[in-house]
């Protein structure tokens, strides 16, 4: 986990020097990216997702507030989930997550699709209503669509 945080800091410093932000935070799934083997390590993609979330934190918050202006937003589970990412056999989906980690389908997929799936799962459970009830999956998907997800 310390490795993930130190890599995160280095990439963060590089990104701070770059200009311009893309309109959406989710990758373009139509872009022809390389295939990622089902046996490949997911650490690199988890780090990249962490950077995307960190650099776009304000945009994520604004998207959530379009769904509920009084929403409480926390990224406390995000680092935990991205630090506990693994490949598993899934039948009906490409990924799933809870507060403790992310499961990614044990299959080959394009780099953009893998990155998008990890980012999608990392953004679940960051928003809560004023009464502390979590956003429903549908509400999570609404704010993710604002950010460019096609769920």
N, C-alpha and C positions, 0 to 999 in steps of 0.2 A: 504494500500500500504506500509506503514511503517513496518507492520508485515512481508510482503513479503520480504522486503529488509533486515530486521534483521535476518530472517530465512536464507536468502541467505548468509549473512555474516558468520553465524555459520557453515553452511554446507561447505562453501568455505574454512574455516579454517581446517575442517576435511579432505577435499579432497586434500588440499595441502600437507598433511602428508602421503597420500597414494602413493605407487609407481606403475609405469607402467600405460600405457594408452591403452585402447582397440583400435583395428585397425579402427573401425568405430564409429561414434557418435550415429547412429540410433540403436534402439533396435533390437534384433533378433526376428522377428515376429513369427518364428516357435517355439520359446521357450514356453513351457507350463506355462504361467503365469495365475494368478487368474483373475476372471471376475470382472469388475467394474460395479456396478449398475448405471443405467442411472440417479439415484437420488443422487449419491455420489458427494461430493464436488470436484471441480477440482483444488483447491488451491495447494494441495500437488504435483500434477503433473505439474502445472505451475512452482512451485519452483524447482522441479527436472529438468525441461527443462532449466530454467534460469541457473542452475548450469552447465548443460552440455554445454550450449553455452559459458558461461564464461570460463570454463576450457579448451575448445577447440577452442577458438577464433582464434588462429594462424592457426590451421588446416582449419577452415572455410575460413579464408582469402586466404590461399594457394589454396584451392579448387576453390574459385571464380576466382582467378588470372589464373587458368588453362583455364578458359572460356574466360576471357578478362584480359590480363596482366595490362592494364591501368584502370581497374575498380576502382571506388570510393566505399568504403564500410563504411556503418554506421549501428550501432545497436540502433539508436535513437528510432525506433518504437518498438523494441523488448520488453522492459520493459512495455511500455504502452499496447501492445497487451496481454502480459502475465498477466497483472493486470486486464484486462477486458475480461475475458474468461467466456463463458456461454454456456449452453445447449440450442439448438433450434431444431425445426423440419426441417430437411433437406431432400430433396428427392433423389438427385443424387450424393451425396458425403458424406464423413465422417466428413469433416471440411472445413471451409473457413475463410479467414481473410482479413482485410484491415488495414490501419495504426492505427485504433483506438481500435481494439480488435479481438478476435478469437471466432468463433462460432463452437461448436462441436455438432455433430448429437445427438439427444435425443434418444439414444439406448444403450443397454448394449454392452460392448466390452471388450476384454482382456486388462489387464494392459499394456502389451507391445504395443498393437495396439493403445491404447489411448495416451500413452506417445509419440509414434512415430508420431501420427497425430498432436498433439500439437506442437511438435518440428518442424515438417514439416511446419505448418502454421506460426510459429514464425520466420522461416528463409526466408519467402517471404519478398520482399521489403528491403533487406539489401544491395543489390548490384545495382550500377548505372554505366552506361557507362561514358566515359570522357565528353561527351556532356550533361551529367546530365539526360539522358533518363534512366528509370529503366530497369533492366533486364526483358526480357519477361518471362512468366511462363515457357516456354520451357528451357530457359537459367537457371532459378532458379532450375528446376528439374535436369538439367545436373550437376550442382555443388552439389546438394543434393545426386545424385547417387554416386558421388566420395566419399561422406561421409557415404555411406552405405544405403541410402534410396532405396527402390525398386519401385519408381514411374515410 
